[in-house]
Amino acid sequence: MGEPELNLHLDPTLLAQAQTAGVAIERVAESAIRLALAKADPAAAEARAVKWAEDNAEGIADYNRRIRERGLIGTEFRKW
């Protein structure tokens, strides 16, 4: 399934400022919608987070195993 298109009207000055600053409008809009949904229905947001964690448990476990075995990239450059 492809991503749906949306016609959105924004303040032209605001849009120009965002573009000049290199702000990815699509990502900001998606993040804002996710935040609004989480505020509007916290239980559903929690259910989506739990489902995501369940769906990705194998990958998360593999990532954590690799970090335990190999450490983090760039650790030798840390100053703290």
MMTF fields as JSON, N, C-alpha, C and O atoms, coordinates in Angstrom:
{
  "mmtfVersion": "1.0.0",
  "mmtfProducer": "UNKNOWN",
  "numBonds": 319,
  "numAtoms": 320,
  "numGroups": 80,
  "numChains": 1,
  "numModels": 1,
  "chainsPerModel": [1],
  "groupsPerChain": [80],
  "chainIdList": ["A"],
  "bondAtomList": [4, 2, 8, 6, 12, 10, 16, 14, 20, 18, 24, 22, 28, 26, 32, 30, 36, 34, 40, 38, 44, 42, 48, 46, 52, 50, 56, 54, 60, 58, 64, 62, 68, 66, 72, 70, 76, 74, 80, 78, 84, 82, 88, 86, 92, 90, 96, 94, 100, 98, 104, 102, 108, 106, 112, 110, 116, 114, 120, 118, 124, 122, 128, 126, 132, 130, 136, 134, 140, 138, 144, 142, 148, 146, 152, 150, 156, 154, 160, 158, 164, 162, 168, 166, 172, 170, 176, 174, 180, 178, 184, 182, 188, 186, 192, 190, 196, 194, 200, 198, 204, 202, 208, 206, 212, 210, 216, 214, 220, 218, 224, 222, 228, 226, 232, 230, 236, 234, 240, 238, 244, 242, 248, 246, 252, 250, 256, 254, 260, 258, 264, 262, 268, 266, 272, 270, 276, 274, 280, 278, 284, 282, 288, 286, 292, 290, 296, 294, 300, 298, 304, 302, 308, 306, 312, 310, 316, 314],
  "bondOrderList": [1, 1, 1, 1, 1, 1, 1, 1, 1, 1, 1, 1, 1, 1, 1, 1, 1, 1, 1, 1, 1, 1, 1, 1, 1, 1, 1, 1, 1, 1, 1, 1, 1, 1, 1, 1, 1, 1, 1, 1, 1, 1, 1, 1, 1, 1, 1, 1, 1, 1, 1, 1, 1, 1, 1, 1, 1, 1, 1, 1, 1, 1, 1, 1, 1, 1, 1, 1, 1, 1, 1, 1, 1, 1, 1, 1, 1, 1, 1],
  "groupList": [{"groupName": "MET", "atomNameList": ["N", "CA", "C", "O"], "elementList": ["N", "C", "C", "O"], "formalChargeList": [0, 0, 0, 0], "bondAtomList": [1, 0, 2, 1, 3, 2], "bondOrderList": [1, 1, 2], "singleLetterCode": "M", "chemCompType": "L-PEPTIDE LINKING"}, {"groupName": "GLY", "atomNameList": ["N", "CA", "C", "O"], "elementList": ["N", "C", "C", "O"], "formalChargeList": [0, 0, 0, 0], "bondAtomList": [1, 0, 2, 1, 3, 2], "bondOrderList": [1, 1, 2], "singleLetterCode": "G", "chemCompType": "PEPTIDE LINKING"}, {"groupName": "GLU", "atomNameList": ["N", "CA", "C", "O"], "elementList": ["N", "C", "C", "O"], "formalChargeList": [0, 0, 0, 0], "bondAtomList": [1, 0, 2, 1, 3, 2], "bondOrderList": [1, 1, 2], "singleLetterCode": "E", "chemCompType": "L-PEPTIDE LINKING"}, {"groupName": "PRO", "atomNameList": ["N", "CA", "C", "O"], "elementList": ["N", "C", "C", "O"], "formalChargeList": [0, 0, 0, 0], "bondAtomList": [1, 0, 2, 1, 3, 2], "bondOrderList": [1, 1, 2], "singleLetterCode": "P", "chemCompType": "L-PEPTIDE LINKING"}, {"groupName": "LEU", "atomNameList": ["N", "CA", "C", "O"], "elementList": ["N", "C", "C", "O"], "formalChargeList": [0, 0, 0, 0], "bondAtomList": [1, 0, 2, 1, 3, 2], "bondOrderList": [1, 1, 2], "singleLetterCode": "L", "chemCompType": "L-PEPTIDE LINKING"}, {"groupName": "ASN", "atomNameList": ["N", "CA", "C", "O"], "elementList": ["N", "C", "C", "O"], "formalChargeList": [0, 0, 0, 0], "bondAtomList": [1, 0, 2, 1, 3, 2], "bondOrderList": [1, 1, 2], "singleLetterCode": "N", "chemCompType": "L-PEPTIDE LINKING"}, {"groupName": "HIS", "atomNameList": ["N", "CA", "C", "O"], "elementList": ["N", "C", "C", "O"], "formalChargeList": [0, 0, 0, 0], "bondAtomList": [1, 0, 2, 1, 3, 2], "bondOrderList": [1, 1, 2], "singleLetterCode": "H", "chemCompType": "L-PEPTIDE LINKING"}, {"groupName": "ASP", "atomNameList": ["N", "CA", "C", "O"], "elementList": ["N", "C", "C", "O"], "formalChargeList": [0, 0, 0, 0], "bondAtomList": [1, 0, 2, 1, 3, 2], "bondOrderList": [1, 1, 2], "singleLetterCode": "D", "chemCompType": "L-PEPTIDE LINKING"}, {"groupName": "THR", "atomNameList": ["N", "CA", "C", "O"], "elementList": ["N", "C", "C", "O"], "formalChargeList": [0, 0, 0, 0], "bondAtomList": [1, 0, 2, 1, 3, 2], "bondOrderList": [1, 1, 2], "singleLetterCode": "T", "chemCompType": "L-PEPTIDE LINKING"}, {"groupName": "ALA", "atomNameList": ["N", "CA", "C", "O"], "elementList": ["N", "C", "C", "O"], "formalChargeList": [0, 0, 0, 0], "bondAtomList": [1, 0, 2, 1, 3, 2], "bondOrderList": [1, 1, 2], "singleLetterCode": "A", "chemCompType": "L-PEPTIDE LINKING"}, {"groupName": "GLN", "atomNameList": ["N", "CA", "C", "O"], "elementList": ["N", "C", "C", "O"], "formalChargeList": [0, 0, 0, 0], "bondAtomList": [1, 0, 2, 1, 3, 2], "bondOrderList": [1, 1, 2], "singleLetterCode": "Q", "chemCompType": "L-PEPTIDE LINKING"}, {"groupName": "VAL", "atomNameList": ["N", "CA", "C", "O"], "elementList": ["N", "C", "C", "O"], "formalChargeList": [0, 0, 0, 0], "bondAtomList": [1, 0, 2, 1, 3, 2], "bondOrderList": [1, 1, 2], "singleLetterCode": "V", "chemCompType": "L-PEPTIDE LINKING"}, {"groupName": "ILE", "atomNameList": ["N", "CA", "C", "O"], "elementList": ["N", "C", "C", "O"], "formalChargeList": [0, 0, 0, 0], "bondAtomList": [1, 0, 2, 1, 3, 2], "bondOrderList": [1, 1, 2], "singleLetterCode": "I", "chemCompType": "L-PEPTIDE LINKING"}, {"groupName": "ARG", "atomNameList": ["N", "CA", "C", "O"], "elementList": ["N", "C", "C", "O"], "formalChargeList": [0, 0, 0, 0], "bondAtomList": [1, 0, 2, 1, 3, 2], "bondOrderList": [1, 1, 2], "singleLetterCode": "R", "chemCompType": "L-PEPTIDE LINKING"}, {"groupName": "SER", "atomNameList": ["N", "CA", "C", "O"], "elementList": ["N", "C", "C", "O"], "formalChargeList": [0, 0, 0, 0], "bondAtomList": [1, 0, 2, 1, 3, 2], "bondOrderList": [1, 1, 2], "singleLetterCode": "S", "chemCompType": "L-PEPTIDE LINKING"}, {"groupName": "LYS", "atomNameList": ["N", "CA", "C", "O"], "elementList": ["N", "C", "C", "O"], "formalChargeList": [0, 0, 0, 0], "bondAtomList": [1, 0, 2, 1, 3, 2], "bondOrderList": [1, 1, 2], "singleLetterCode": "K", "chemCompType": "L-PEPTIDE LINKING"}, {"groupName": "TRP", "atomNameList": ["N", "CA", "C", "O"], "elementList": ["N", "C", "C", "O"], "formalChargeList": [0, 0, 0, 0], "bondAtomList": [1, 0, 2, 1, 3, 2], "bondOrderList": [1, 1, 2], "singleLetterCode": "W", "chemCompType": "L-PEPTIDE LINKING"}, {"groupName": "TYR", "atomNameList": ["N", "CA", "C", "O"], "elementList": ["N", "C", "C", "O"], "formalChargeList": [0, 0, 0, 0], "bondAtomList": [1, 0, 2, 1, 3, 2], "bondOrderList": [1, 1, 2], "singleLetterCode": "Y", "chemCompType": "L-PEPTIDE LINKING"}, {"groupName": "PHE", "atomNameList": ["N", "CA", "C", "O"], "elementList": ["N", "C", "C", "O"], "formalChargeList": [0, 0, 0, 0], "bondAtomList": [1, 0, 2, 1, 3, 2], "bondOrderList": [1, 1, 2], "singleLetterCode": "F", "chemCompType": "L-PEPTIDE LINKING"}],
  "groupTypeList": [0, 1, 2, 3, 2, 4, 5, 4, 6, 4, 7, 3, 8, 4, 4, 9, 10, 9, 10, 8, 9, 1, 11, 9, 12, 2, 13, 11, 9, 2, 14, 9, 12, 13, 4, 9, 4, 9, 15, 9, 7, 3, 9, 9, 9, 2, 9, 13, 9, 11, 15, 16, 9, 2, 7, 5, 9, 2, 1, 12, 9, 7, 17, 5, 13, 13, 12, 13, 2, 13, 1, 4, 12, 1, 8, 2, 18, 13, 15, 16],
  "groupIdList": [1, 2, 3, 4, 5, 6, 7, 8, 9, 10, 11, 12, 13, 14, 15, 16, 17, 18, 19, 20, 21, 22, 23, 24, 25, 26, 27, 28, 29, 30, 31, 32, 33, 34, 35, 36, 37, 38, 39, 40, 41, 42, 43, 44, 45, 46, 47, 48, 49, 50, 51, 52, 53, 54, 55, 56, 57, 58, 59, 60, 61, 62, 63, 64, 65, 66, 67, 68, 69, 70, 71, 72, 73, 74, 75, 76, 77, 78, 79, 80],
  "secStructList": [7, 7, 7, 7, 7, 7, 7, 7, 7, 7, 7, 2, 2, 2, 2, 2, 2, 2, 2, 2, 6, 6, 7, 7, 2, 2, 2, 2, 2, 2, 2, 2, 2, 2, 2, 2, 2, 2, 2, 2, 7, 2, 2, 2, 2, 2, 2, 2, 2, 2, 2, 2, 2, 2, 2, 6, 2, 2, 2, 2, 2, 2, 2, 2, 2, 2, 2, 2, 2, 2, 7, 7, 6, 6, 4, 4, 4, 7, 7, 7],
  "xCoordList": [0.843, 0.0, 0.884, 1.776, 0.651, 1.408, 0.895, -0.167, 1.668, 1.258, 0.215, 0.378, -0.855, -1.892, -1.409, -0.574, -1.955, -1.628, -2.619, -3.758, -2.183, -3.02, -2.798, -1.659, -3.876, -3.774, -3.799, -4.734, -2.787, -2.644, -2.337, -1.446, -3.063, -2.839, -2.096, -2.566, -0.935, -0.107, 0.159, 0.068, 0.483, 0.904, 2.159, 3.15, 2.143, 3.287, 4.595, 5.658, 4.523, 5.736, 6.297, 7.505, 5.417, 5.839, 6.458, 7.484, 5.834, 6.36, 7.737, 8.64, 7.904, 9.196, 10.271, 11.398, 9.921, 10.887, 11.292, 12.468, 10.323, 10.617, 11.52, 12.474, 11.208, 12.028, 13.442, 14.404, 13.58, 14.905, 15.711, 16.922, 15.027, 15.696, 15.944, 16.58, 15.447, 15.647, 14.732, 15.037, 13.614, 12.653, 11.871, 11.335, 11.811, 11.066, 9.594, 9.191, 8.802, 7.402, 6.629, 5.84, 6.85, 6.118, 6.39, 5.469, 7.646, 7.986, 7.4, 6.919, 7.441, 6.88, 5.372, 4.826, 4.712, 3.263, 2.927, 2.01, 3.659, 3.408, 3.644, 2.852, 4.721, 5.006, 3.911, 3.491, 3.453, 2.407, 1.1, 0.392, 0.779, -0.434, -0.316, -1.271, 0.85, 1.045, 0.885, 0.256, 1.45, 1.336, -0.118, -0.582, -0.832, -2.238, -3.072, -3.958, -2.798, -3.516, -3.216, -4.111, -1.968, -1.594, -2.296, -2.703, -2.441, -3.139, -4.638, -5.291, -5.187, -6.629, -7.073, -8.17, -6.227, -6.593, -5.359, -4.772, -4.958, -3.741, -3.76, -2.721, -4.912, -4.993, -4.662, -3.95, -5.176, -4.886, -3.417, -2.803, -2.849, -1.428, -0.581, 0.39, -0.943, -0.213, -0.352, 0.619, -1.546, -1.76, -0.91, -0.353, -0.811, 0.032, 1.499, 2.231, 1.929, 3.326, 3.62, 4.675, 2.702, 2.882, 2.93, 3.784, 2.019, 2.01, 3.311, 3.874, 3.795, 5.053, 6.186, 6.989, 6.247, 7.307, 7.204, 8.222, 5.988, 5.799, 6.21, 6.901, 5.791, 6.108, 7.609, 8.111, 8.323, 9.751, 10.644, 11.841, 10.073, 10.821, 12.051, 13.11, 11.921, 13.052, 14.209, 15.365, 13.896, 14.924, 15.555, 16.767, 14.748, 15.261, 16.2, 17.268, 15.8, 16.637, 17.961, 19.02, 17.897, 19.116, 20.031, 21.242, 19.466, 20.252, 20.931, 22.13, 20.169, 20.727, 21.831, 22.825, 21.658, 22.685, 23.973, 25.067, 23.831, 25.016, 25.73, 26.96, 24.982, 25.601, 26.346, 27.456, 25.737, 26.422, 27.715, 28.727, 27.68, 28.84, 29.924, 31.11, 29.536, 30.497, 30.672, 31.657, 29.739, 29.774, 29.217, 28.838, 29.17, 28.64, 29.71, 30.892, 29.292, 30.223, 30.692, 29.883, 31.957, 32.518, 32.824, 33.166, 32.705, 32.966, 34.366, 34.576, 35.317, 36.69, 36.884, 37.905, 35.915, 36.026, 35.327, 35.431, 34.631, 33.897, 34.836, 35.899, 34.429, 35.205, 34.612, 35.19, 33.48, 32.849, 32.873, 32.377],
  "yCoordList": [-1.18, 0.0, 1.237, 1.362, 2.137, 3.375, 4.377, 4.201, 5.414, 6.444, 7.341, 7.752, 7.644, 8.502, 9.942, 10.409, 10.628, 12.032, 12.86, 12.445, 14.029, 14.914, 16.342, 16.797, 17.04, 18.463, 19.215, 19.072, 20.005, 20.709, 22.17, 22.477, 23.057, 24.49, 25.025, 24.9, 25.623, 26.17, 27.647, 28.132, 28.332, 29.723, 29.744, 29.099, 30.464, 30.464, 30.904, 30.371, 31.865, 32.326, 31.221, 30.983, 30.549, 29.443, 28.318, 27.756, 27.994, 26.952, 27.334, 26.498, 28.566, 29.027, 28.957, 28.538, 29.368, 29.297, 27.85, 27.559, 26.959, 25.55, 24.982, 24.257, 25.318, 24.826, 25.382, 24.652, 26.652, 27.268, 26.606, 26.423, 26.248, 25.616, 24.126, 23.47, 23.591, 22.177, 21.256, 20.078, 21.789, 20.991, 20.098, 20.577, 18.817, 17.866, 17.939, 17.339, 18.663, 18.923, 17.616, 17.502, 16.643, 15.389, 14.697, 14.179, 14.687, 14.04, 14.794, 14.185, 16.111, 16.921, 16.68, 16.514, 16.661, 16.439, 15.066, 14.937, 14.049, 12.695, 12.617, 12.01, 13.223, 13.224, 13.947, 13.494, 15.071, 15.844, 15.056, 15.105, 14.338, 13.518, 12.397, 12.117, 11.748, 10.686, 11.24, 10.608, 12.406, 13.023, 13.369, 13.129, 13.93, 14.274, 13.025, 13.051, 11.934, 10.681, 10.136, 9.639, 10.229, 9.739, 10.54, 9.979, 11.846, 12.679, 12.434, 12.435, 12.223, 12.025, 10.67, 10.544, 9.655, 8.299, 7.579, 6.756, 7.883, 7.294, 5.766, 5.134, 5.172, 3.705, 3.084, 2.082, 3.674, 3.152, 3.356, 2.497, 4.491, 4.739, 3.704, 3.193, 3.396, 2.375, 1.014, 0.262, 0.692, -0.588, -0.669, -1.722, 0.452, 0.449, 0.26, -0.445, 0.886, 0.75, -0.686, -1.226, -1.3, -2.691, -3.603, -4.486, -3.395, -4.225, -4.059, -5.038, -2.805, -2.57, -3.338, -3.991, -3.259, -3.956, -5.458, -6.133, -5.988, -7.425, -7.802, -8.8, -7.008, -7.295, -7.222, -7.901, -6.412, -6.202, -6.827, -6.543, -7.673, -8.264, -9.037, -8.959, -9.768, -10.551, -9.639, -9.887, -8.605, -7.67, -6.914, -6.699, -6.511, -5.806, -6.707, -6.273, -7.969, -8.929, -9.148, -9.214, -9.261, -9.454, -8.246, -8.399, -7.049, -5.823, -5.78, -5.521, -6.032, -6.006, -7.052, -6.796, -8.227, -9.268, -8.798, -8.991, -8.18, -7.69, -6.598, -6.554, -5.724, -4.67, -5.289, -4.868, -6.283, -6.954, -7.613, -7.556, -8.242, -8.967, -8.039, -8.27, -7.01, -6.17, -4.779, -4.1, -4.354, -2.985, -2.012, -2.389, -0.76, 0.286, 0.805, 0.836, 1.207, 1.797, 3.147, 3.937, 3.406, 4.676, 4.806, 5.892, 3.722, 3.79, 4.313, 5.03, 3.966, 4.389, 5.894, 6.429, 6.582, 8.028, 8.822, 10.048, 8.157, 8.856, 9.527, 8.999, 10.687, 11.418, 11.271, 11.77, 10.601, 10.449, 9.036, 8.745],
  "zCoordList": [0.0, 0.0, 0.0, 0.84, -0.918, -0.981, 0.045, 0.642, 0.23, 1.178, 0.523, -0.625, 1.253, 0.677, 0.551, 1.325, -0.442, -0.619, 0.17, 0.386, 0.598, 1.387, 0.924, 0.811, 0.658, 0.349, 1.665, 2.453, 1.901, 3.161, 2.872, 2.081, 3.504, 3.311, 4.526, 5.657, 4.284, 5.351, 5.096, 3.969, 6.154, 6.053, 5.176, 5.52, 4.056, 3.133, 3.788, 3.469, 4.694, 5.371, 6.247, 6.265, 6.971, 7.83, 7.011, 7.393, 5.891, 5.02, 4.476, 4.445, 4.054, 3.526, 4.609, 4.346, 5.821, 6.926, 7.2, 7.413, 7.193, 7.445, 6.349, 6.631, 5.105, 3.996, 4.07, 3.834, 4.392, 4.52, 5.624, 5.501, 6.705, 7.845, 7.618, 8.443, 6.508, 6.223, 7.009, 7.194, 7.468, 8.228, 7.261, 6.261, 7.561, 6.741, 7.145, 8.141, 6.381, 6.704, 6.906, 7.843, 6.042, 6.138, 7.47, 8.102, 7.896, 9.166, 10.348, 11.303, 10.285, 11.369, 11.458, 12.549, 10.313, 10.3, 10.868, 11.679, 10.45, 10.945, 12.45, 13.172, 12.923, 14.36, 15.135, 16.199, 14.595, 15.266, 15.325, 16.331, 14.263, 14.257, 15.279, 16.004, 15.344, 16.348, 17.766, 18.614, 18.016, 19.334, 19.658, 20.773, 18.686, 18.894, 19.172, 20.026, 18.459, 18.702, 20.089, 20.772, 20.503, 21.832, 22.921, 23.939, 22.715, 23.694, 23.664, 24.708, 22.471, 22.334, 22.863, 23.406, 22.708, 23.125, 23.656, 22.953, 24.898, 25.461, 25.493, 25.303, 25.726, 25.79, 24.435, 24.366, 23.368, 22.029, 21.686, 21.053, 22.1, 21.851, 22.571, 22.012, 23.801, 24.565, 23.894, 23.816, 23.409, 22.721, 21.453, 21.143, 20.715, 19.507, 19.877, 19.182, 20.965, 21.398, 21.817, 21.484, 22.539, 22.969, 21.75, 21.668, 20.802, 19.586, 18.81, 18.32, 18.697, 17.987, 18.67, 18.003, 19.986, 20.731, 20.531, 20.378, 20.531, 20.3, 18.886, 18.681, 17.913, 16.507, 16.241, 15.345, 17.002, 16.767, 17.836, 17.887, 18.687, 19.808, 19.331, 19.953, 18.252, 17.759, 17.315, 17.658, 16.569, 16.12, 17.281, 17.295, 18.249, 19.421, 20.21, 20.643, 20.397, 21.13, 20.391, 21.016, 19.054, 18.266, 18.38, 18.538, 18.302, 18.438, 19.81, 19.904, 20.861, 22.217, 22.393, 23.073, 21.781, 21.849, 21.173, 21.703, 19.997, 19.282, 20.075, 20.093, 20.723, 21.534, 22.723, 23.051, 23.362, 24.484, 24.032, 24.731, 22.855, 22.351, 21.795, 22.029, 21.073, 20.356, 20.953, 20.661, 21.774, 22.298, 21.292, 20.183, 21.685, 20.821, 19.873, 20.213, 18.694, 17.743, 18.279, 18.765, 18.194, 18.6, 20.084, 20.553, 20.821, 22.27, 22.548, 23.526, 21.708, 21.944, 21.806, 22.239, 21.208, 21.027, 22.118, 22.15, 22.994, 24.047, 25.035, 25.364, 25.496, 26.488, 27.882, 28.848, 28.01, 29.317, 29.797, 30.886]
}
